């Protein structure tokens, strides 16, 4: 079952950093550099588009299989220029060459 353990880990890491260096590591995420300006601009989405769930109304819903990734977000913005995957700049090795 899918759980959000990454949130607990992130909170724990923030707490440890605050315990070690309280002068530069705030206790609240919104006070941290990553949280500055969070949700302050209503024209920018502050969410991450996630896959379709078996029941989108269930807080404990599980990812629907096979995964179905949305092409638009809740604001109707086209996320990937009509592609089914998010393009990422860079050089990639896509073939194994045996010498």
N, CA and C atoms as an extended XYZ file, in Angstrom:
297
Properties=species:S:1:pos:R:3:atomname:S:1:resname:S:1:resid:I:1 pbc="F F F"
N         0.837       -1.183        0.000 N   UNK     1
C         0.000        0.000        0.000 CA  UNK     1
C         0.886        1.253        0.000 C   UNK     1
N         0.432        2.266       -0.712 N   UNK     2
C         1.194        3.505       -0.811 CA  UNK     2
C         1.009        4.340        0.442 C   UNK     2
N         2.105        4.735        1.036 N   UNK     3
C         2.081        5.613        2.205 CA  UNK     3
C         2.954        6.825        1.922 C   UNK     3
N         2.753        7.870        2.659 N   UNK     4
C         3.491        9.117        2.460 CA  UNK     4
C         4.637        9.234        3.470 C   UNK     4
N         5.445        8.210        3.550 N   UNK     5
C         6.537        8.217        4.535 CA  UNK     5
C         7.581        9.287        4.242 C   UNK     5
N         7.658        9.740        3.005 N   UNK     6
C         8.621       10.783        2.664 CA  UNK     6
C         8.319       12.089        3.404 C   UNK     6
N         7.048       12.321        3.732 N   UNK     7
C         6.701       13.529        4.485 CA  UNK     7
C         7.237       13.451        5.909 C   UNK     7
N         7.118       12.295        6.509 N   UNK     8
C         7.642       12.110        7.865 CA  UNK     8
C         9.163       12.248        7.856 C   UNK     8
N         9.817       11.686        6.861 N   UNK     9
C        11.268       11.788        6.770 CA  UNK     9
C        11.708       13.239        6.584 C   UNK     9
N        11.013       13.975        5.724 N   UNK    10
C        11.355       15.381        5.501 CA  UNK    10
C        11.182       16.196        6.781 C   UNK    10
N        10.112       15.942        7.522 N   UNK    11
C         9.893       16.651        8.787 CA  UNK    11
C        10.976       16.294        9.801 C   UNK    11
N        11.347       15.028        9.844 N   UNK    12
C        12.394       14.582       10.767 CA  UNK    12
C        13.737       15.211       10.409 C   UNK    12
N        14.061       15.266        9.124 N   UNK    13
C        15.312       15.898        8.686 CA  UNK    13
C        15.339       17.382        9.058 C   UNK    13
N        14.219       18.054        8.889 N   UNK    14
C        14.139       19.469        9.245 CA  UNK    14
C        14.321       19.646       10.744 C   UNK    14
N        13.730       18.767       11.528 N   UNK    15
C        13.860       18.839       12.981 CA  UNK    15
C        15.315       18.606       13.400 C   UNK    15
N        15.978       17.609       12.811 N   UNK    16
C        17.389       17.340       13.137 CA  UNK    16
C        18.251       18.550       12.794 C   UNK    16
N        18.038       19.122       11.601 N   UNK    17
C        18.820       20.292       11.195 CA  UNK    17
C        18.618       21.446       12.173 C   UNK    17
N        17.382       21.647       12.619 N   UNK    18
C        17.088       22.710       13.582 CA  UNK    18
C        17.764       22.449       14.918 C   UNK    18
N        17.824       21.185       15.343 N   UNK    19
C        18.470       20.857       16.609 CA  UNK    19
C        19.969       21.104       16.541 C   UNK    19
N        20.571       20.835       15.380 N   UNK    20
C        22.019       20.994       15.214 CA  UNK    20
C        22.431       22.436       14.933 C   UNK    20
N        21.641       23.143       14.128 N   UNK    21
C        21.994       24.504       13.720 CA  UNK    21
C        20.763       25.406       13.739 C   UNK    21
N        20.215       25.690       14.920 N   UNK    22
C        18.973       26.474       14.978 CA  UNK    22
C        19.113       27.889       14.427 C   UNK    22
N        20.320       28.411       14.402 N   UNK    23
C        20.513       29.780       13.904 CA  UNK    23
C        20.340       29.880       12.393 C   UNK    23
N        20.513       28.773       11.658 N   UNK    24
C        20.343       28.835       10.202 CA  UNK    24
C        19.285       27.860        9.666 C   UNK    24
N        18.793       26.968       10.514 N   UNK    25
C        17.793       25.984       10.083 CA  UNK    25
C        16.521       26.155       10.899 C   UNK    25
N        15.513       26.809       10.323 N   UNK    26
C        14.275       27.037       11.070 CA  UNK    26
C        13.520       25.733       11.336 C   UNK    26
N        12.701       25.763       12.351 N   UNK    27
C        11.915       24.589       12.715 CA  UNK    27
C        10.734       24.371       11.776 C   UNK    27
N        10.171       25.457       11.245 N   UNK    28
C         9.017       25.349       10.355 CA  UNK    28
C         9.463       25.371        8.892 C   UNK    28
N         8.898       24.458        8.100 N   UNK    29
C         9.263       24.374        6.690 CA  UNK    29
C         8.955       25.674        5.953 C   UNK    29
N         7.837       26.327        6.275 N   UNK    30
C         7.491       27.577        5.600 CA  UNK    30
C         8.506       28.679        5.857 C   UNK    30
N         9.262       28.576        6.944 N   UNK    31
C        10.302       29.551        7.246 CA  UNK    31
C        11.638       29.194        6.614 C   UNK    31
N        11.731       27.999        6.040 N   UNK    32
C        12.982       27.551        5.424 CA  UNK    32
C        13.107       28.132        4.017 C   UNK    32
N        14.304       28.106        3.432 N   UNK    33
C        14.453       28.601        2.053 CA  UNK    33
C        13.533       27.887        1.062 C   UNK    33
N        13.286       26.598        1.251 N   UNK    34
C        12.403       25.862        0.345 CA  UNK    34
C        10.955       26.297        0.473 C   UNK    34
N        10.576       26.802        1.623 N   UNK    35
C         9.194       27.186        1.850 CA  UNK    35
C         8.896       28.648        1.577 C   UNK    35
N         9.928       29.454        1.295 N   UNK    36
C         9.720       30.882        1.079 CA  UNK    36
C         8.806       31.122       -0.119 C   UNK    36
N         7.758       31.868        0.082 N   UNK    37
C         6.839       32.230       -0.988 CA  UNK    37
C         5.893       31.119       -1.404 C   UNK    37
N         5.867       30.026       -0.641 N   UNK    38
C         5.000       28.903       -0.999 CA  UNK    38
C         3.536       29.335       -1.057 C   UNK    38
N         2.898       29.066       -2.167 N   UNK    39
C         1.482       29.350       -2.406 CA  UNK    39
C         1.146       30.836       -2.345 C   UNK    39
N         2.123       31.701       -2.529 N   UNK    40
C         1.849       33.138       -2.483 CA  UNK    40
C         1.386       33.689       -3.825 C   UNK    40
N         1.630       32.960       -4.909 N   UNK    41
C         1.222       33.396       -6.234 CA  UNK    41
C         0.090       32.485       -6.728 C   UNK    41
N        -1.140       32.998       -6.790 N   UNK    42
C        -2.279       32.150       -7.166 CA  UNK    42
C        -2.239       31.668       -8.622 C   UNK    42
N        -1.336       32.231       -9.445 N   UNK    43
C        -1.262       31.787      -10.836 CA  UNK    43
C        -0.334       30.597      -11.015 C   UNK    43
N         0.365       30.196       -9.953 N   UNK    44
C         1.288       29.066      -10.042 CA  UNK    44
C         0.769       27.919       -9.181 C   UNK    44
N         0.812       26.748       -9.739 N   UNK    45
C         0.372       25.571       -8.997 CA  UNK    45
C         1.410       25.225       -7.934 C   UNK    45
N         0.936       24.912       -6.757 N   UNK    46
C         1.835       24.540       -5.672 CA  UNK    46
C         1.750       23.037       -5.394 C   UNK    46
N         1.143       22.320       -6.303 N   UNK    47
C         0.996       20.886       -6.119 CA  UNK    47
C         1.810       20.136       -7.161 C   UNK    47
N         2.024       18.895       -6.911 N   UNK    48
C         2.682       18.021       -7.868 CA  UNK    48
C         1.609       17.128       -8.465 C   UNK    48
N         1.549       17.085       -9.770 N   UNK    49
C         0.561       16.244      -10.421 CA  UNK    49
C         0.948       14.796      -10.158 C   UNK    49
N        -0.025       14.024       -9.722 N   UNK    50
C         0.217       12.640       -9.350 CA  UNK    50
C        -0.578       11.723      -10.258 C   UNK    50
N        -0.273       10.459      -10.199 N   UNK    51
C        -0.975        9.492      -11.044 CA  UNK    51
C        -2.430        9.350      -10.592 C   UNK    51
N        -3.220        8.735      -11.441 N   UNK    52
C        -4.606        8.463      -11.087 CA  UNK    52
C        -4.649        7.427       -9.966 C   UNK    52
N        -5.603        7.607       -9.050 N   UNK    53
C        -5.743        6.672       -7.936 CA  UNK    53
C        -6.973        5.800       -8.155 C   UNK    53
N        -7.011        4.638       -7.488 N   UNK    54
C        -8.178        3.765       -7.595 CA  UNK    54
C        -9.447        4.509       -7.205 C   UNK    54
N        -9.345        5.349       -6.169 N   UNK    55
C       -10.465        6.173       -5.725 CA  UNK    55
C        -9.903        7.531       -5.335 C   UNK    55
N       -10.071        8.520       -6.201 N   UNK    56
C        -9.490        9.843       -5.954 CA  UNK    56
C       -10.120       10.567       -4.779 C   UNK    56
N       -11.259       10.092       -4.288 N   UNK    57
C       -11.906       10.718       -3.141 CA  UNK    57
C       -11.495       10.091       -1.817 C   UNK    57
N       -10.737        9.011       -1.877 N   UNK    58
C       -10.303        8.298       -0.676 CA  UNK    58
C        -8.892        8.754       -0.308 C   UNK    58
N        -8.730        9.334        0.896 N   UNK    59
C        -7.412        9.808        1.335 CA  UNK    59
C        -6.385        8.683        1.409 C   UNK    59
N        -6.838        7.462        1.575 N   UNK    60
C        -5.921        6.324        1.637 CA  UNK    60
C        -5.954        5.528        0.325 C   UNK    60
N        -6.437        6.148       -0.748 N   UNK    61
C        -6.521        5.485       -2.048 CA  UNK    61
C        -5.153        5.037       -2.534 C   UNK    61
N        -5.155        3.993       -3.322 N   UNK    62
C        -3.925        3.419       -3.860 CA  UNK    62
C        -3.786        3.785       -5.333 C   UNK    62
N        -2.539        3.865       -5.845 N   UNK    63
C        -2.358        4.176       -7.272 CA  UNK    63
C        -3.052        3.149       -8.159 C   UNK    63
N        -3.717        3.639       -9.196 N   UNK    64
C        -4.413        2.783      -10.150 CA  UNK    64
C        -3.384        2.118      -11.056 C   UNK    64
N        -3.565        0.850      -11.297 N   UNK    65
C        -2.643        0.118      -12.164 CA  UNK    65
C        -3.345       -0.257      -13.450 C   UNK    65
N        -2.704       -0.145      -14.602 N   UNK    66
C        -1.383        0.462      -14.769 CA  UNK    66
C        -1.458        1.974      -14.533 C   UNK    66
N        -0.319        2.568      -14.185 N   UNK    67
C        -0.286        3.996      -13.903 CA  UNK    67
C        -0.811        4.798      -15.077 C   UNK    67
N        -1.614        5.804      -14.793 N   UNK    68
C        -2.110        6.727      -15.801 CA  UNK    68
C        -1.722        8.125      -15.360 C   UNK    68
N        -0.796        8.736      -16.069 N   UNK    69
C        -0.343       10.072      -15.707 CA  UNK    69
C        -1.160       11.107      -16.439 C   UNK    69
N        -1.660       12.116      -15.722 N   UNK    70
C        -2.454       13.162      -16.382 CA  UNK    70
C        -1.573       14.038      -17.270 C   UNK    70
N        -2.155       14.532      -18.348 N   UNK    71
C        -1.437       15.416      -19.260 CA  UNK    71
C        -1.676       16.876      -18.873 C   UNK    71
N        -2.760       17.154      -18.170 N   UNK    72
C        -3.041       18.510      -17.705 CA  UNK    72
C        -3.200       18.475      -16.190 C   UNK    72
N        -2.938       19.622      -15.562 N   UNK    73
C        -3.116       19.693      -14.115 CA  UNK    73
C        -4.501       20.237      -13.790 C   UNK    73
N        -4.766       20.467      -12.523 N   UNK    74
C        -6.092       20.906      -12.106 CA  UNK    74
C        -6.448       22.301      -12.619 C   UNK    74
N        -5.458       23.049      -13.106 N   UNK    75
C        -5.715       24.374      -13.655 CA  UNK    75
C        -5.900       24.325      -15.170 C   UNK    75
N        -5.803       23.115      -15.752 N   UNK    76
C        -5.949       22.979      -17.192 CA  UNK    76
C        -4.677       23.290      -17.965 C   UNK    76
N        -3.553       23.412      -17.269 N   UNK    77
C        -2.296       23.692      -17.950 CA  UNK    77
C        -1.767       22.411      -18.594 C   UNK    77
N        -1.274       22.522      -19.830 N   UNK    78
C        -0.686       21.379      -20.504 CA  UNK    78
C         0.715       21.185      -19.923 C   UNK    78
N         0.943       20.037      -19.311 N   UNK    79
C         2.181       19.834      -18.574 CA  UNK    79
C         3.363       19.438      -19.440 C   UNK    79
N         3.123       18.636      -20.456 N   UNK    80
C         4.246       18.057      -21.196 CA  UNK    80
C         4.161       18.317      -22.692 C   UNK    80
N         3.590       19.426      -23.092 N   UNK    81
C         3.467       19.773      -24.514 CA  UNK    81
C         2.819       18.655      -25.320 C   UNK    81
N         1.798       18.017      -24.749 N   UNK    82
C         1.072       16.977      -25.443 CA  UNK    82
C         1.763       15.626      -25.470 C   UNK    82
N         2.943       15.518      -24.846 N   UNK    83
C         3.644       14.244      -24.815 CA  UNK    83
C         3.171       13.445      -23.600 C   UNK    83
N         3.376       12.155      -23.647 N   UNK    84
C         2.964       11.303      -22.542 CA  UNK    84
C         4.038       11.177      -21.475 C   UNK    84
N         5.209       11.732      -21.731 N   UNK    85
C         6.260       11.755      -20.718 CA  UNK    85
C         6.786       13.176      -20.613 C   UNK    85
N         7.351       13.497      -19.486 N   UNK    86
C         7.905       14.833      -19.286 CA  UNK    86
C         9.291       14.896      -19.915 C   UNK    86
N         9.501       15.788      -20.887 N   UNK    87
C        10.828       15.889      -21.485 CA  UNK    87
C        11.816       16.511      -20.499 C   UNK    87
N        12.993       15.967      -20.450 N   UNK    88
C        14.036       16.463      -19.554 CA  UNK    88
C        15.296       16.673      -20.373 C   UNK    88
N        15.870       17.876      -20.288 N   UNK    89
C        17.085       18.174      -21.038 CA  UNK    89
C        18.239       17.350      -20.488 C   UNK    89
N        19.120       16.937      -21.383 N   UNK    90
C        20.302       16.204      -20.952 CA  UNK    90
C        20.717       15.177      -21.978 C   UNK    90
N        21.859       14.571      -21.728 N   UNK    91
C        22.369       13.494      -22.579 CA  UNK    91
C        22.124       12.187      -21.857 C   UNK    91
N        21.596       11.204      -22.569 N   UNK    92
C        21.238        9.936      -21.950 CA  UNK    92
C        21.800        8.768      -22.741 C   UNK    92
N        22.243        7.767      -22.028 N   UNK    93
C        22.679        6.528      -22.656 CA  UNK    93
C        21.447        5.636      -22.758 C   UNK    93
N        21.104        5.262      -23.963 N   UNK    94
C        19.909        4.456      -24.164 CA  UNK    94
C        20.234        3.093      -24.765 C   UNK    94
N        21.526        2.798      -24.896 N   UNK    95
C        21.902        1.536      -25.516 CA  UNK    95
C        23.177        1.032      -24.858 C   UNK    95
N        23.249       -0.255      -24.593 N   UNK    96
C        24.431       -0.890      -24.036 CA  UNK    96
C        25.308       -1.354      -25.188 C   UNK    96
N        26.561       -0.928      -25.199 N   UNK    97
C        27.496       -1.311      -26.254 CA  UNK    97
C        28.579       -2.167      -25.618 C   UNK    97
N        28.681       -3.390      -26.062 N   UNK    98
C        29.729       -4.287      -25.564 CA  UNK    98
C        30.953       -4.153      -26.445 C   UNK    98
N        32.100       -4.013      -25.822 N   UNK    99
C        33.321       -3.881      -26.625 CA  UNK    99
C        34.005       -5.201      -26.829 C   UNK    99
